[in-house]
């Protein structure tokens, strides 16, 4: 299996632009997580899905952030409009529900200038 | 809610030194406990885990024992190598279909030749 695949690996965008991050979980996994990592705040859980349904989005910082999972093999995290403080590495992870351990993608490094 | 507390970092050691990274947790019931490692430029990957009290997880020379009485899961390695330089995260997960991983802030380990 190729593991969790995220795209793009790097994104540089101007403030105010829309940004879409993509994730393909491991086939057969039914839980998907979006995390944000910064030096100041460490690793933060933004939202997670079970069987394509959002379970907890309390970590989504603002209405500018939205996430979707239209099917079991694809999820997006969108920021609109983007701001410089959104600059971070965004990770997607997947797991079997209830299994505990998760498998992480390599992350998307977002820079908003 | 559940939480994980890791010792403050960063930690710098010489090659072949003994390593201890402290981790304590606050949680209801009997969560599973994990150590994840993040190498530079990569996503997190599972290092080891323990699912019940007194279990010892081990991998690549690292060990951690699930101590219910002290709510701890300290990571140890008898002789570190330069290749162990990375960020280490302690985490817990409750059982159940909608479980999620709760991470500590992570600690950076640098090993000098």
Interface residues (C-beta under 8 A of the other chain):
Chain A: X4 X31 X33 X42 X43 X45 X48 X50 X55 X56 X91 X93 X97 X98 X100 X101 X102 X103 X104 X105 X106 X107
Chain B: X32 X34 X41 X42 X43 X44 X45 X46 X49 X51 X89 X93 X95 X96 X97 X98 X99 X100 X101 X102 X103 X104 X105 X106
